[in-house]
Amino acid sequence: MSAPTQIDLMDLSPFIAGTELENFAVLREHDPLHWNEEPNGGPGFWSITRYADLITAIDDPTTYINGEGTQILSRKVEGHHPTVHNTDAPRHMELRRIATPHLRAVKIKDWLEIIDSNVDEILDSIEDRLNYDFVHNAAALLPIQVLGEVLGVPHEDGHLLLEWTNASCRTTRST
């Protein structure tokens, strides 16, 4: 078991080994507001590891802002344009008001057939493969294909939405 100050959330090995929950338990008990340095001179980041503390932060957007980003800069994949989850009030609520009516449970029930057929197609496409990238071949593809069909994009062009989304969000990374 690591000491709280020795836990490096940039180290993916505990996540790969499936032991990350032990690290988070140590952090919640001994270092609930954990500062993590980044390698190669990155700015570092804070992690709030207790649920109650997270709720406190969410309920106090004046003190705890996320408009400057919520992703680790050296691993940022969302691009430079603000997204809903990286936007502070009042802009955050303006963006939510646009999307929320279309994402209510009653609306999503109308999409069940589209969702089911896309899930079946995606799982069928990876069923016999020995190796595949689940994020690329399934997790990232499903929501964009469903959204595309809801918006009227022909099914065979749904993959283009994912390509275009990724291209518009790409950042240049220094290696």
URRA-V594663 format. One record per run of one state. SS is the DSSP state (alpha for helix, beta for strand, coil for the rest). FROM is the first residue (numbers start at 0). LEN is the number of residues. If there is no record, write none. Layout:
SS:FROM:LEN
SS:FROM:LEN
This chain:
coil:0:3
alpha:3:3
coil:6:6
alpha:12:5
coil:17:2
alpha:19:11
coil:30:2
beta:32:4
coil:36:2
alpha:38:3
coil:41:3
beta:44:4
coil:48:2
alpha:50:8
coil:58:14
alpha:72:3
coil:75:8
alpha:83:3
coil:86:4
alpha:90:10
coil:100:4
alpha:104:5
coil:109:2
alpha:111:15
coil:126:7
alpha:133:18
coil:151:3
alpha:154:15
coil:169:6
